[in-house]
Amino acid sequence: MAREGSGQGRHPFPRWRRLGRPGCAGARRRRPGGYLHGRLLRLVAPGAENARFREAFAKTVGGRFEPNFLAASAYDGMALIAATLAKTGGKADGPTFMKAVKGYRAASPRGTVTIDAATNDIVQTIYIRRIDKSAGGFVANEIDRYDAVHDPVKN
């Protein structure tokens, strides 16, 4: 595998691609085996928080489909709002709420998330996966992770 920089030097981790192939353009026309990608959610993560999230999600959607990173982000966002309102005694005006958010830290289905006290940005884990062929099709296998990643666009 070849590592390819982000082009702007802002990302804390590189984008990946296969040697001798263009980036992801046309990936739908080719077999995806061997490609690497990064995501915010690890559905098979061990732990009570992920189990609670998956159970609550399945109950909410009647087990029709699996949660994705958007569902996990919404779950984390609602947990942040609930914790912050508890901390402020229900006061939700902008300055009070944002002051209470600073330094927030919580267990999440996708790992520990924090809110950077200086920037108010989320700090989270990014999971790197490789797409591998298996008997049933293709699977995304976690091969690496980057903990405590700050917003890559701002860094």
SENUZA-794304 format. One record per residue: chain; x, y, z of N, C-alpha, C in turn; residue in three letters; residue number from 1. Coordinates in nm, 2 decimals, padded with zeros to 4 digits, m for minus. Layout:
REM residues N
pt chain->A; nX->X; nY->Y; nZ->Z; caX->X; caY->Y; caZ->Z; cX->X; cY->Y; cZ->Z; resn->ALA; resi->NUM
...
REM end
This chain:
REM residues 155
pt chain->A; nX->00.08; nY->m00.12; nZ->00.00; caX->00.00; caY->00.00; caZ->00.00; cX->00.09; cY->00.12; cZ->00.00; resn->MET; resi->1
pt chain->A; nX->00.04; nY->00.23; nZ->m00.06; caX->00.11; caY->00.35; caZ->m00.07; cX->00.03; cY->00.45; cZ->00.02; resn->ALA; resi->2
pt chain->A; nX->00.10; nY->00.53; nZ->00.09; caX->00.04; caY->00.64; caZ->00.16; cX->00.04; cY->00.77; cZ->00.08; resn->ARG; resi->3
pt chain->A; nX->m00.07; nY->00.84; nZ->00.08; caX->m00.08; caY->00.96; caZ->00.00; cX->m00.12; cY->01.07; cZ->00.09; resn->GLU; resi->4
pt chain->A; nX->m00.04; nY->01.18; nZ->00.09; caX->m00.08; caY->01.29; caZ->00.18; cX->m00.21; cY->01.36; cZ->00.14; resn->GLY; resi->5
pt chain->A; nX->m00.26; nY->01.44; nZ->00.23; caX->m00.39; caY->01.50; caZ->00.21; cX->m00.39; cY->01.61; cZ->00.11; resn->SER; resi->6
pt chain->A; nX->m00.27; nY->01.66; nZ->00.07; caX->m00.26; caY->01.76; caZ->m00.03; cX->m00.26; cY->01.90; cZ->00.03; resn->GLY; resi->7
pt chain->A; nX->m00.32; nY->01.91; nZ->00.15; caX->m00.32; caY->02.04; caZ->00.22; cX->m00.25; cY->02.04; cZ->00.35; resn->GLN; resi->8
pt chain->A; nX->m00.20; nY->01.92; nZ->00.39; caX->m00.12; caY->01.91; caZ->00.52; cX->m00.21; cY->01.93; cZ->00.64; resn->GLY; resi->9
pt chain->A; nX->m00.34; nY->01.92; nZ->00.63; caX->m00.42; caY->01.95; caZ->00.75; cX->m00.46; cY->01.83; cZ->00.83; resn->ARG; resi->10
pt chain->A; nX->m00.46; nY->01.71; nZ->00.76; caX->m00.51; caY->01.59; caZ->00.82; cX->m00.41; cY->01.53; cZ->00.91; resn->HIS; resi->11
pt chain->A; nX->m00.45; nY->01.48; nZ->01.03; caX->m00.35; caY->01.41; caZ->01.12; cX->m00.32; cY->01.27; cZ->01.08; resn->PRO; resi->12
pt chain->A; nX->m00.39; nY->01.22; nZ->00.98; caX->m00.36; caY->01.09; caZ->00.93; cX->m00.37; cY->01.09; cZ->00.78; resn->PHE; resi->13
pt chain->A; nX->m00.30; nY->01.01; nZ->00.71; caX->m00.30; caY->01.02; caZ->00.56; cX->m00.42; cY->00.95; cZ->00.50; resn->PRO; resi->14
pt chain->A; nX->m00.45; nY->00.99; nZ->00.37; caX->m00.54; caY->00.91; caZ->00.29; cX->m00.46; cY->00.80; cZ->00.23; resn->ARG; resi->15
pt chain->A; nX->m00.53; nY->00.69; nZ->00.20; caX->m00.46; caY->00.57; caZ->00.15; cX->m00.52; cY->00.54; cZ->00.01; resn->TRP; resi->16
pt chain->A; nX->m00.44; nY->00.47; nZ->m00.06; caX->m00.48; caY->00.42; caZ->m00.19; cX->m00.39; cY->00.30; cZ->m00.23; resn->ARG; resi->17
pt chain->A; nX->m00.44; nY->00.22; nZ->m00.33; caX->m00.36; caY->00.11; caZ->m00.38; cX->m00.26; cY->00.16; cZ->m00.48; resn->ARG; resi->18
pt chain->A; nX->m00.15; nY->00.09; nZ->m00.48; caX->m00.04; caY->00.13; caZ->m00.58; cX->m00.10; cY->00.10; cZ->m00.72; resn->LEU; resi->19
pt chain->A; nX->m00.07; nY->00.19; nZ->m00.81; caX->m00.10; caY->00.18; caZ->m00.95; cX->m00.25; cY->00.20; cZ->m00.99; resn->GLY; resi->20
pt chain->A; nX->m00.33; nY->00.25; nZ->m00.89; caX->m00.47; caY->00.27; caZ->m00.92; cX->m00.50; cY->00.42; cZ->m00.88; resn->ARG; resi->21
pt chain->A; nX->m00.59; nY->00.48; nZ->m00.96; caX->m00.63; caY->00.62; caZ->m00.92; cX->m00.71; cY->00.61; cZ->m00.78; resn->PRO; resi->22
pt chain->A; nX->m00.72; nY->00.72; nZ->m00.71; caX->m00.79; caY->00.72; caZ->m00.58; cX->m00.92; cY->00.64; cZ->m00.58; resn->GLY; resi->23
pt chain->A; nX->m01.03; nY->00.69; nZ->m00.54; caX->m01.15; caY->00.61; caZ->m00.53; cX->m01.24; cY->00.63; cZ->m00.65; resn->CYS; resi->24
pt chain->A; nX->m01.20; nY->00.72; nZ->m00.74; caX->m01.28; caY->00.74; caZ->m00.86; cX->m01.30; cY->00.61; cZ->m00.93; resn->ALA; resi->25
pt chain->A; nX->m01.42; nY->00.57; nZ->m00.96; caX->m01.45; caY->00.45; caZ->m01.03; cX->m01.45; cY->00.33; cZ->m00.95; resn->GLY; resi->26
pt chain->A; nX->m01.44; nY->00.34; nZ->m00.82; caX->m01.43; caY->00.22; caZ->m00.73; cX->m01.56; cY->00.14; cZ->m00.74; resn->ALA; resi->27
pt chain->A; nX->m01.67; nY->00.20; nZ->m00.77; caX->m01.79; caY->00.12; caZ->m00.79; cX->m01.78; cY->00.02; cZ->m00.91; resn->ARG; resi->28
pt chain->A; nX->m01.70; nY->00.05; nZ->m01.00; caX->m01.69; caY->m00.03; caZ->m01.12; cX->m01.58; cY->m00.15; cZ->m01.09; resn->ARG; resi->29
pt chain->A; nX->m01.50; nY->m00.13; nZ->m00.99; caX->m01.40; caY->m00.23; caZ->m00.96; cX->m01.43; cY->m00.30; cZ->m00.83; resn->ARG; resi->30
pt chain->A; nX->m01.36; nY->m00.42; nZ->m00.82; caX->m01.37; caY->m00.49; caZ->m00.69; cX->m01.30; cY->m00.40; cZ->m00.58; resn->ARG; resi->31
pt chain->A; nX->m01.37; nY->m00.38; nZ->m00.47; caX->m01.30; caY->m00.29; caZ->m00.37; cX->m01.20; cY->m00.36; cZ->m00.28; resn->PRO; resi->32
pt chain->A; nX->m01.16; nY->m00.49; nZ->m00.30; caX->m01.07; caY->m00.56; caZ->m00.22; cX->m00.93; cY->m00.48; cZ->m00.20; resn->GLY; resi->33
pt chain->A; nX->m00.89; nY->m00.46; nZ->m00.08; caX->m00.76; caY->m00.40; caZ->m00.05; cX->m00.77; cY->m00.25; cZ->m00.03; resn->GLY; resi->34
pt chain->A; nX->m00.88; nY->m00.19; nZ->m00.05; caX->m00.89; caY->m00.04; caZ->m00.03; cX->m00.90; cY->m00.01; cZ->00.12; resn->TYR; resi->35
pt chain->A; nX->m00.85; nY->00.10; nZ->00.16; caX->m00.85; caY->00.14; caZ->00.30; cX->m00.94; cY->00.26; cZ->00.31; resn->LEU; resi->36
pt chain->A; nX->m01.01; nY->00.28; nZ->00.43; caX->m01.09; caY->00.39; caZ->00.45; cX->m01.10; cY->00.42; cZ->00.60; resn->HIS; resi->37
pt chain->A; nX->m01.13; nY->00.54; nZ->00.64; caX->m01.14; caY->00.58; caZ->00.78; cX->m01.29; cY->00.61; cZ->00.81; resn->GLY; resi->38
pt chain->A; nX->m01.33; nY->00.58; nZ->00.93; caX->m01.47; caY->00.60; caZ->00.97; cX->m01.46; cY->00.64; cZ->01.12; resn->ARG; resi->39
pt chain->A; nX->m01.58; nY->00.69; nZ->01.17; caX->m01.59; caY->00.74; caZ->01.31; cX->m01.65; cY->00.63; cZ->01.39; resn->LEU; resi->40
pt chain->A; nX->m01.71; nY->00.53; nZ->01.34; caX->m01.78; caY->00.43; caZ->01.41; cX->m01.73; cY->00.29; cZ->01.39; resn->LEU; resi->41
pt chain->A; nX->m01.73; nY->00.21; nZ->01.50; caX->m01.69; caY->00.07; caZ->01.49; cX->m01.80; cY->m00.01; cZ->01.55; resn->ARG; resi->42
pt chain->A; nX->m01.89; nY->m00.06; nZ->01.46; caX->m02.01; caY->m00.13; caZ->01.51; cX->m01.98; cY->m00.25; cZ->01.59; resn->LEU; resi->43
pt chain->A; nX->m01.87; nY->m00.32; nZ->01.57; caX->m01.85; caY->m00.44; caZ->01.65; cX->m01.76; cY->m00.41; cZ->01.77; resn->VAL; resi->44
pt chain->A; nX->m01.75; nY->m00.29; nZ->01.81; caX->m01.67; caY->m00.25; caZ->01.93; cX->m01.72; cY->m00.32; cZ->02.05; resn->ALA; resi->45
pt chain->A; nX->m01.63; nY->m00.37; nZ->02.13; caX->m01.68; caY->m00.43; caZ->02.26; cX->m01.71; cY->m00.32; cZ->02.36; resn->PRO; resi->46
pt chain->A; nX->m01.79; nY->m00.35; nZ->02.46; caX->m01.82; caY->m00.25; caZ->02.56; cX->m01.97; cY->m00.23; cZ->02.58; resn->GLY; resi->47
pt chain->A; nX->m02.00; nY->m00.19; nZ->02.71; caX->m02.14; caY->m00.17; caZ->02.75; cX->m02.20; cY->m00.05; cZ->02.67; resn->ALA; resi->48
pt chain->A; nX->m02.13; nY->00.06; nZ->02.64; caX->m02.19; caY->00.17; caZ->02.58; cX->m02.23; cY->00.14; cZ->02.43; resn->GLU; resi->49
pt chain->A; nX->m02.15; nY->00.07; nZ->02.36; caX->m02.18; caY->00.03; caZ->02.23; cX->m02.30; cY->m00.07; cZ->02.23; resn->ASN; resi->50
pt chain->A; nX->m02.30; nY->m00.16; nZ->02.32; caX->m02.41; caY->m00.26; caZ->02.34; cX->m02.55; cY->m00.18; cZ->02.36; resn->ALA; resi->51
pt chain->A; nX->m02.54; nY->m00.08; nZ->02.46; caX->m02.66; caY->m00.01; caZ->02.49; cX->m02.71; cY->00.07; cZ->02.36; resn->ARG; resi->52
pt chain->A; nX->m02.62; nY->00.13; nZ->02.29; caX->m02.65; caY->00.21; caZ->02.17; cX->m02.71; cY->00.12; cZ->02.07; resn->PHE; resi->53
pt chain->A; nX->m02.65; nY->00.00; nZ->02.04; caX->m02.70; caY->m00.09; caZ->01.94; cX->m02.84; cY->m00.14; cZ->01.97; resn->ARG; resi->54
pt chain->A; nX->m02.86; nY->m00.17; nZ->02.10; caX->m02.99; caY->m00.22; caZ->02.15; cX->m03.10; cY->m00.11; cZ->02.14; resn->GLU; resi->55
pt chain->A; nX->m03.07; nY->00.01; nZ->02.18; caX->m03.16; caY->00.12; caZ->02.17; cX->m03.19; cY->00.15; cZ->02.02; resn->ALA; resi->56
pt chain->A; nX->m03.09; nY->00.15; nZ->01.94; caX->m03.11; caY->00.17; caZ->01.80; cX->m03.20; cY->00.07; cZ->01.73; resn->PHE; resi->57
pt chain->A; nX->m03.18; nY->m00.06; nZ->01.76; caX->m03.26; caY->m00.17; caZ->01.71; cX->m03.40; cY->m00.16; cZ->01.75; resn->ALA; resi->58
pt chain->A; nX->m03.42; nY->m00.12; nZ->01.88; caX->m03.56; caY->m00.10; caZ->01.93; cX->m03.63; cY->00.01; cZ->01.86; resn->LYS; resi->59
pt chain->A; nX->m03.56; nY->00.12; nZ->01.83; caX->m03.61; caY->00.24; caZ->01.77; cX->m03.65; cY->00.21; cZ->01.63; resn->THR; resi->60
pt chain->A; nX->m03.57; nY->00.14; nZ->01.55; caX->m03.60; caY->00.11; caZ->01.41; cX->m03.66; cY->m00.03; cZ->01.39; resn->VAL; resi->61
pt chain->A; nX->m03.70; nY->m00.09; nZ->01.49; caX->m03.76; caY->m00.23; caZ->01.48; cX->m03.67; cY->m00.33; cZ->01.42; resn->GLY; resi->62
pt chain->A; nX->m03.54; nY->m00.31; nZ->01.44; caX->m03.44; caY->m00.41; caZ->01.39; cX->m03.43; cY->m00.41; cZ->01.23; resn->GLY; resi->63
pt chain->A; nX->m03.48; nY->m00.31; nZ->01.16; caX->m03.48; caY->m00.31; caZ->01.02; cX->m03.35; cY->m00.29; cZ->00.96; resn->ARG; resi->64
pt chain->A; nX->m03.26; nY->m00.22; nZ->01.02; caX->m03.12; caY->m00.19; caZ->00.97; cX->m03.02; cY->m00.16; cZ->01.08; resn->PHE; resi->65
pt chain->A; nX->m02.90; nY->m00.16; nZ->01.04; caX->m02.79; caY->m00.14; caZ->01.14; cX->m02.76; cY->00.01; cZ->01.15; resn->GLU; resi->66
pt chain->A; nX->m02.71; nY->00.06; nZ->01.27; caX->m02.68; caY->00.20; caZ->01.28; cX->m02.56; cY->00.23; cZ->01.20; resn->PRO; resi->67
pt chain->A; nX->m02.54; nY->00.36; nZ->01.16; caX->m02.43; caY->00.41; caZ->01.09; cX->m02.36; cY->00.52; cZ->01.17; resn->ASN; resi->68
pt chain->A; nX->m02.26; nY->00.59; nZ->01.12; caX->m02.19; caY->00.69; caZ->01.19; cX->m02.28; cY->00.81; cZ->01.22; resn->PHE; resi->69
pt chain->A; nX->m02.38; nY->00.83; nZ->01.13; caX->m02.47; caY->00.95; caZ->01.15; cX->m02.56; cY->00.92; cZ->01.28; resn->LEU; resi->70
pt chain->A; nX->m02.61; nY->00.79; nZ->01.29; caX->m02.68; caY->00.76; caZ->01.41; cX->m02.60; cY->00.77; cZ->01.54; resn->ALA; resi->71
pt chain->A; nX->m02.48; nY->00.73; nZ->01.53; caX->m02.39; caY->00.74; caZ->01.65; cX->m02.36; cY->00.89; cZ->01.68; resn->ALA; resi->72
pt chain->A; nX->m02.34; nY->00.97; nZ->01.58; caX->m02.32; caY->01.11; caZ->01.60; cX->m02.44; cY->01.18; cZ->01.66; resn->SER; resi->73
pt chain->A; nX->m02.56; nY->01.14; nZ->01.62; caX->m02.68; caY->01.20; caZ->01.68; cX->m02.70; cY->01.15; cZ->01.82; resn->ALA; resi->74
pt chain->A; nX->m02.67; nY->01.02; nZ->01.85; caX->m02.67; caY->00.97; caZ->01.98; cX->m02.58; cY->01.05; cZ->02.08; resn->TYR; resi->75
pt chain->A; nX->m02.45; nY->01.07; nZ->02.03; caX->m02.36; caY->01.15; caZ->02.11; cX->m02.40; cY->01.29; cZ->02.13; resn->ASP; resi->76
pt chain->A; nX->m02.46; nY->01.35; nZ->02.02; caX->m02.51; caY->01.49; caZ->02.03; cX->m02.62; cY->01.50; cZ->02.14; resn->GLY; resi->77
pt chain->A; nX->m02.71; nY->01.41; nZ->02.14; caX->m02.82; caY->01.41; caZ->02.24; cX->m02.77; cY->01.39; cZ->02.38; resn->MET; resi->78
pt chain->A; nX->m02.67; nY->01.30; nZ->02.39; caX->m02.60; caY->01.28; caZ->02.52; cX->m02.54; cY->01.41; cZ->02.57; resn->ALA; resi->79
pt chain->A; nX->m02.47; nY->01.48; nZ->02.48; caX->m02.40; caY->01.60; caZ->02.52; cX->m02.51; cY->01.71; cZ->02.56; resn->LEU; resi->80
pt chain->A; nX->m02.62; nY->01.72; nZ->02.48; caX->m02.72; caY->01.82; caZ->02.52; cX->m02.78; cY->01.78; cZ->02.66; resn->ILE; resi->81
pt chain->A; nX->m02.81; nY->01.66; nZ->02.68; caX->m02.87; caY->01.62; caZ->02.81; cX->m02.77; cY->01.65; cZ->02.93; resn->ALA; resi->82
pt chain->A; nX->m02.65; nY->01.61; nZ->02.91; caX->m02.55; caY->01.63; caZ->03.01; cX->m02.52; cY->01.78; cZ->03.04; resn->ALA; resi->83
pt chain->A; nX->m02.52; nY->01.86; nZ->02.93; caX->m02.50; caY->02.00; caZ->02.95; cX->m02.62; cY->02.07; cZ->03.01; resn->THR; resi->84
pt chain->A; nX->m02.74; nY->02.03; nZ->02.98; caX->m02.86; caY->02.09; caZ->03.04; cX->m02.86; cY->02.05; cZ->03.19; resn->LEU; resi->85
pt chain->A; nX->m02.82; nY->01.93; nZ->03.22; caX->m02.82; caY->01.89; caZ->03.36; cX->m02.72; cY->01.98; cZ->03.44; resn->ALA; resi->86
pt chain->A; nX->m02.60; nY->02.01; nZ->03.37; caX->m02.50; caY->02.09; caZ->03.43; cX->m02.54; cY->02.24; cZ->03.45; resn->LYS; resi->87
pt chain->A; nX->m02.62; nY->02.29; nZ->03.36; caX->m02.67; caY->02.43; caZ->03.37; cX->m02.80; cY->02.44; cZ->03.44; resn->THR; resi->88
pt chain->A; nX->m02.85; nY->02.34; nZ->03.49; caX->m02.98; caY->02.34; caZ->03.56; cX->m03.10; cY->02.38; cZ->03.46; resn->GLY; resi->89
pt chain->A; nX->m03.08; nY->02.34; nZ->03.34; caX->m03.18; caY->02.36; caZ->03.24; cX->m03.17; cY->02.49; cZ->03.16; resn->GLY; resi->90
pt chain->A; nX->m03.07; nY->02.58; nZ->03.20; caX->m03.05; caY->02.70; caZ->03.12; cX->m02.99; cY->02.67; cZ->02.99; resn->LYS; resi->91
pt chain->A; nX->m03.05; nY->02.72; nZ->02.88; caX->m03.01; caY->02.68; caZ->02.75; cX->m02.97; cY->02.80; cZ->02.66; resn->ALA; resi->92
pt chain->A; nX->m02.95; nY->02.92; nZ->02.72; caX->m02.90; caY->03.03; caZ->02.64; cX->m02.76; cY->03.01; cZ->02.59; resn->ASP; resi->93
pt chain->A; nX->m02.73; nY->03.06; nZ->02.48; caX->m02.60; caY->03.04; caZ->02.41; cX->m02.48; cY->03.04; cZ->02.50; resn->GLY; resi->94
pt chain->A; nX->m02.45; nY->03.16; nZ->02.56; caX->m02.33; caY->03.17; caZ->02.64; cX->m02.32; cY->03.07; cZ->02.76; resn->PRO; resi->95
pt chain->A; nX->m02.43; nY->03.05; nZ->02.83; caX->m02.43; caY->02.96; caZ->02.94; cX->m02.41; cY->02.81; cZ->02.89; resn->THR; resi->96
pt chain->A; nX->m02.48; nY->02.78; nZ->02.79; caX->m02.46; caY->02.64; caZ->02.73; cX->m02.32; cY->02.61; cZ->02.68; resn->PHE; resi->97
pt chain->A; nX->m02.27; nY->02.71; nZ->02.61; caX->m02.14; caY->02.68; caZ->02.55; cX->m02.03; cY->02.68; cZ->02.66; resn->MET; resi->98
pt chain->A; nX->m02.04; nY->02.76; nZ->02.76; caX->m01.95; caY->02.75; caZ->02.87; cX->m01.95; cY->02.62; cZ->02.94; resn->LYS; resi->99
pt chain->A; nX->m02.07; nY->02.56; nZ->02.96; caX->m02.09; caY->02.43; caZ->03.02; cX->m02.04; cY->02.32; cZ->02.93; resn->ALA; resi->100
pt chain->A; nX->m02.04; nY->02.33; nZ->02.80; caX->m01.99; caY->02.23; caZ->02.71; cX->m01.84; cY->02.21; cZ->02.71; resn->VAL; resi->101
pt chain->A; nX->m01.77; nY->02.32; nZ->02.74; caX->m01.62; caY->02.31; caZ->02.74; cX->m01.57; cY->02.20; cZ->02.83; resn->LYS; resi->102
pt chain->A; nX->m01.48; nY->02.12; nZ->02.77; caX->m01.42; caY->02.01; caZ->02.84; cX->m01.51; cY->01.89; cZ->02.86; resn->GLY; resi->103
pt chain->A; nX->m01.63; nY->01.88; nZ->02.80; caX->m01.72; caY->01.77; caZ->02.81; cX->m01.64; cY->01.64; cZ->02.76; resn->TYR; resi->104
pt chain->A; nX->m01.67; nY->01.53; nZ->02.84; caX->m01.60; caY->01.40; caZ->02.81; cX->m01.70; cY->01.29; cZ->02.84; resn->ARG; resi->105
pt chain->A; nX->m01.72; nY->01.20; nZ->02.74; caX->m01.81; caY->01.09; caZ->02.77; cX->m01.78; cY->00.97; cZ->02.69; resn->ALA; resi->106
pt chain->A; nX->m01.82; nY->00.86; nZ->02.74; caX->m01.81; caY->00.73; caZ->02.67; cX->m01.91; cY->00.73; cZ->02.56; resn->ALA; resi->107
pt chain->A; nX->m01.87; nY->00.68; nZ->02.44; caX->m01.96; caY->00.68; caZ->02.33; cX->m01.95; cY->00.55; cZ->02.26; resn->SER; resi->108
pt chain->A; nX->m02.05; nY->00.51; nZ->02.18; caX->m02.04; caY->00.39; caZ->02.10; cX->m01.92; cY->00.38; cZ->02.01; resn->PRO; resi->109
pt chain->A; nX->m01.86; nY->00.49; nZ->01.98; caX->m01.75; caY->00.50; caZ->01.89; cX->m01.62; cY->00.53; cZ->01.97; resn->ARG; resi->110
pt chain->A; nX->m01.62; nY->00.52; nZ->02.10; caX->m01.50; caY->00.55; caZ->02.18; cX->m01.53; cY->00.67; cZ->02.26; resn->GLY; resi->111
pt chain->A; nX->m01.43; nY->00.72; nZ->02.33; caX->m01.44; caY->00.84; caZ->02.41; cX->m01.45; cY->00.96; cZ->02.32; resn->THR; resi->112
pt chain->A; nX->m01.54; nY->01.05; nZ->02.35; caX->m01.55; caY->01.17; caZ->02.28; cX->m01.53; cY->01.29; cZ->02.38; resn->VAL; resi->113
pt chain->A; nX->m01.46; nY->01.39; nZ->02.34; caX->m01.45; caY->01.51; caZ->02.43; cX->m01.47; cY->01.63; cZ->02.34; resn->THR; resi->114
pt chain->A; nX->m01.50; nY->01.74; nZ->02.41; caX->m01.51; caY->01.87; caZ->02.35; cX->m01.39; cY->01.95; cZ->02.40; resn->ILE; resi->115
pt chain->A; nX->m01.31; nY->01.99; nZ->02.30; caX->m01.19; caY->02.06; caZ->02.33; cX->m01.23; cY->02.20; cZ->02.40; resn->ASP; resi->116
pt chain->A; nX->m01.17; nY->02.22; nZ->02.52; caX->m01.21; caY->02.34; caZ->02.59; cX->m01.17; cY->02.47; cZ->02.52; resn->ALA; resi->117
pt chain->A; nX->m01.06; nY->02.47; nZ->02.44; caX->m01.01; caY->02.59; caZ->02.37; cX->m01.09; cY->02.62; cZ->02.25; resn->ALA; resi->118
pt chain->A; nX->m01.13; nY->02.51; nZ->02.17; caX->m01.19; caY->02.54; caZ->02.04; cX->m01.34; cY->02.50; cZ->02.03; resn->THR; resi->119
pt chain->A; nX->m01.39; nY->02.43; nZ->02.13; caX->m01.52; caY->02.37; caZ->02.13; cX->m01.55; cY->02.27; cZ->02.02; resn->ASN; resi->120
pt chain->A; nX->m01.44; nY->02.21; nZ->01.97; caX->m01.45; caY->02.11; caZ->01.86; cX->m01.45; cY->01.97; cZ->01.93; resn->ASP; resi->121
pt chain->A; nX->m01.51; nY->01.88; nZ->01.86; caX->m01.51; caY->01.74; caZ->01.91; cX->m01.38; cY->01.67; cZ->01.88; resn->ILE; resi->122
pt chain->A; nX->m01.34; nY->01.59; nZ->01.98; caX->m01.21; caY->01.51; caZ->01.97; cX->m01.26; cY->01.37; cZ->01.98; resn->VAL; resi->123
pt chain->A; nX->m01.22; nY->01.28; nZ->01.88; caX->m01.28; caY->01.15; caZ->01.87; cX->m01.18; cY->01.05; cZ->01.80; resn->GLN; resi->124
pt chain->A; nX->m01.21; nY->00.93; nZ->01.81; caX->m01.13; caY->00.82; caZ->01.75; cX->m01.17; cY->00.80; cZ->01.60; resn->THR; resi->125
pt chain->A; nX->m01.07; nY->00.78; nZ->01.51; caX->m01.10; caY->00.75; caZ->01.37; cX->m01.04; cY->00.60; cZ->01.35; resn->ILE; resi->126
pt chain->A; nX->m01.13; nY->00.52; nZ->01.30; caX->m01.09; caY->00.38; caZ->01.28; cX->m01.05; cY->00.36; cZ->01.13; resn->TYR; resi->127
pt chain->A; nX->m00.94; nY->00.30; nZ->01.10; caX->m00.90; caY->00.27; caZ->00.96; cX->m00.93; cY->00.12; cZ->00.93; resn->ILE; resi->128
pt chain->A; nX->m01.00; nY->00.10; nZ->00.82; caX->m01.04; caY->m00.03; caZ->00.78; cX->m00.99; cY->m00.06; cZ->00.64; resn->ARG; resi->129
pt chain->A; nX->m00.97; nY->m00.19; nZ->00.62; caX->m00.93; caY->m00.24; caZ->00.49; cX->m01.05; cY->m00.33; cZ->00.44; resn->ARG; resi->130
pt chain->A; nX->m01.09; nY->m00.31; nZ->00.32; caX->m01.19; caY->m00.39; caZ->00.26; cX->m01.13; cY->m00.52; cZ->00.21; resn->ILE; resi->131
pt chain->A; nX->m01.18; nY->m00.63; nZ->00.26; caX->m01.13; caY->m00.76; caZ->00.22; cX->m01.24; cY->m00.85; cZ->00.17; resn->ASP; resi->132
pt chain->A; nX->m01.21; nY->m00.94; nZ->00.08; caX->m01.30; caY->m01.03; caZ->00.02; cX->m01.32; cY->m01.15; cZ->00.12; resn->LYS; resi->133
pt chain->A; nX->m01.44; nY->m01.19; nZ->00.14; caX->m01.47; caY->m01.31; caZ->00.23; cX->m01.56; cY->m01.39; cZ->00.15; resn->SER; resi->134
pt chain->A; nX->m01.60; nY->m01.51; nZ->00.21; caX->m01.69; caY->m01.60; caZ->00.15; cX->m01.83; cY->m01.54; cZ->00.12; resn->ALA; resi->135
pt chain->A; nX->m01.87; nY->m01.45; nZ->00.20; caX->m02.00; caY->m01.38; caZ->00.18; cX->m02.00; cY->m01.25; cZ->00.11; resn->GLY; resi->136
pt chain->A; nX->m01.88; nY->m01.21; nZ->00.06; caX->m01.88; caY->m01.08; caZ->m00.01; cX->m01.75; cY->m01.01; cZ->00.04; resn->GLY; resi->137
pt chain->A; nX->m01.78; nY->m00.88; nZ->00.07; caX->m01.67; caY->m00.80; caZ->00.12; cX->m01.70; cY->m00.75; cZ->00.26; resn->PHE; resi->138
pt chain->A; nX->m01.59; nY->m00.74; nZ->00.34; caX->m01.60; caY->m00.70; caZ->00.48; cX->m01.50; cY->m00.59; cZ->00.50; resn->VAL; resi->139
pt chain->A; nX->m01.53; nY->m00.50; nZ->00.60; caX->m01.44; caY->m00.40; caZ->00.64; cX->m01.37; cY->m00.44; cZ->00.77; resn->ALA; resi->140
pt chain->A; nX->m01.24; nY->m00.47; nZ->00.76; caX->m01.17; caY->m00.52; caZ->00.88; cX->m01.08; cY->m00.40; cZ->00.93; resn->ASN; resi->141
pt chain->A; nX->m01.10; nY->m00.38; nZ->01.06; caX->m01.02; caY->m00.27; caZ->01.13; cX->m00.88; cY->m00.31; cZ->01.13; resn->GLU; resi->142
pt chain->A; nX->m00.79; nY->m00.22; nZ->01.09; caX->m00.65; caY->m00.25; caZ->01.09; cX->m00.57; cY->m00.15; cZ->01.17; resn->ILE; resi->143
pt chain->A; nX->m00.63; nY->m00.03; nZ->01.20; caX->m00.56; caY->00.07; caZ->01.28; cX->m00.66; cY->00.17; cZ->01.33; resn->ASP; resi->144
pt chain->A; nX->m00.62; nY->00.25; nZ->01.42; caX->m00.71; caY->00.35; caZ->01.48; cX->m00.62; cY->00.47; cZ->01.52; resn->ARG; resi->145
pt chain->A; nX->m00.68; nY->00.59; nZ->01.52; caX->m00.62; caY->00.71; caZ->01.57; cX->m00.71; cY->00.76; cZ->01.68; resn->TYR; resi->146
pt chain->A; nX->m00.66; nY->00.76; nZ->01.80; caX->m00.73; caY->00.81; caZ->01.91; cX->m00.72; cY->00.97; cZ->01.93; resn->ASP; resi->147
pt chain->A; nX->m00.82; nY->01.03; nZ->01.98; caX->m00.81; caY->01.17; caZ->02.02; cX->m00.78; cY->01.26; cZ->01.90; resn->ALA; resi->148
pt chain->A; nX->m00.85; nY->01.24; nZ->01.79; caX->m00.83; caY->01.32; caZ->01.67; cX->m00.91; cY->01.45; cZ->01.67; resn->VAL; resi->149
pt chain->A; nX->m00.84; nY->01.56; nZ->01.66; caX->m00.90; caY->01.69; caZ->01.66; cX->m00.95; cY->01.71; cZ->01.52; resn->HIS; resi->150
pt chain->A; nX->m01.04; nY->01.81; nZ->01.50; caX->m01.09; caY->01.84; caZ->01.37; cX->m00.98; cY->01.86; cZ->01.27; resn->ASP; resi->151
pt chain->A; nX->m00.97; nY->01.77; nZ->01.17; caX->m00.86; caY->01.77; caZ->01.07; cX->m00.86; cY->01.89; cZ->00.98; resn->PRO; resi->152
pt chain->A; nX->m00.98; nY->01.95; nZ->00.96; caX->m00.99; caY->02.07; caZ->00.87; cX->m00.93; cY->02.19; cZ->00.94; resn->VAL; resi->153
pt chain->A; nX->m00.94; nY->02.20; nZ->01.07; caX->m00.89; caY->02.32; caZ->01.15; cX->m00.74; cY->02.31; cZ->01.19; resn->LYS; resi->154
pt chain->A; nX->m00.69; nY->02.19; nZ->01.18; caX->m00.55; caY->02.17; caZ->01.23; cX->m00.45; cY->02.19; cZ->01.12; resn->ASN; resi->155
REM end
